[in-house]
Amino acid sequence: MARRNKARTVGELKASGYKPATVKEEMRRNLLAMIKGKKNIFPGIIGYQNTVIPQIENAIISGQDIIFLGERGQAKSRIMRSLVNVLDEEIPVIKGCEINDNPFAPICKQCRDRLAKEGDATEIGWLPRRERYGEKLATPDITIADLIGDIDPIKVAEGRYLADELTIHYGLIPRTNRGIFAINELPDLAERLQVGLFNLMEERDIQIRGYRIRLPLDVYLVASANPEDYTSRGRIITPLKDRYGAQARTHYPTTIEDEISIVEMERRRFSGDEFESYVPQYMKEIIAEVTHLARQSPDINQGSGVSVRVSITNYETILSNAIRRAVRLHEKLAVPRISDLSHVHASTGGKIELESFEETKEGKLIDDLIKKAVLNVFNRYYQLDEMERLVIPFDEGLIVEAADMLDSRAYLGVLRRVASLGEMVKVVNDSERPEAIASAVEFILEGLYVNRKLSKTKIEGKTVYRH
Ligand SMILES: [Zn+2]
């Protein structure tokens, strides 16, 4: 409908031929049109094209409410929010209604009274789709009043009113009427609220302060849960579980490339930043590899998972350390290096749960993950036989120092002393700038160390590579 000709009253809306649809009908119709038009329905969702997205689409086409099962940091919230993409741009509502009443069939008392009195002259408004999404994290302190609503306790105490004469103070779900409501961590919702939710969705009525109140809402309900909580007995009442027609299992990025794409999309950026920075591909791969290895580690609680946020914050940390170095040493370009990885303990530690409770073990565990990640990434770029020539100068007594606050130019000297190092640097770096070369040199030195071609000692914040 053209914006300028939008109906302003119930009468004009009738004349325009508008046909109301339920939210499920509307989502289904729009989704099918988008599939037909080959539109990207879930922009910014990476790695789910062949797994999660088909399940969501089938649920919408079937008109099924959906629950997303997955560990933390698997874009569940993002997917739930992006469901608004399949809503109409805007829908007509009775103007001023708290629960977005359909102009042709209002359910709240105020609107019913108003429509009876004003008829076709009743004013309508247009509700944009971004305002048709509500969400709530299930916590123990949520009440029926928060989620569904309450009635005036004084009027109830006076006992003079019939249920349909009582004015309801609407909660979150009625305020999302004709839209999408998402409950995060559904198993944490108290059982009596789950019962209330089920009654609301299935029986379309609700008990408030002993009154049975009819509330025929039209809501597409989505929820998220950790699979362990969801399957554990008694966490979700059976009828509510049955109400969700579809379960979509989310997952972590299956490839390093997807992990990196998400990191680059999500990482924090600062506007007006005057620092020139560059993160080499191998450093991105190491960061993603650390997370992928953590997801396979038996020492880490895989039930709570290892979020993509570990990759994102670790990436931010090494870049920040590189910026700190550039500022301190008056260098022009910030390029993360291996020695910056010692700082990711701070951004990894709080985001993983160990199977045992030893703090000393955590540091060692993270160090081992980093070491293995460097090994895996290095060995994708280099063959072992290429390294034999490199270590000759070390066999003859060469010692090289590396440190996160060491001047990038200091590394150029190593290039002159190790003849074939220059060629190896070129495999991962085509920049002439000392900051980029320093990073590549550290990558190769560490690669030789993790392949047991060099030894390494740490002395007063410096790393010393030698035979
Ligand atoms: Zn209303």
Boltz pocket constraint, residues with backbone or C-beta under 6 A from the ligand:
constraints:
  - pocket:
      binder: B
      contacts: [[A, 94], [A, 97], [A, 98], [A, 99], [A, 100], [A, 101], [A, 106], [A, 107], [A, 108], [A, 109], [A, 110], [A, 111], [A, 112]]
      max_distance: 6.0
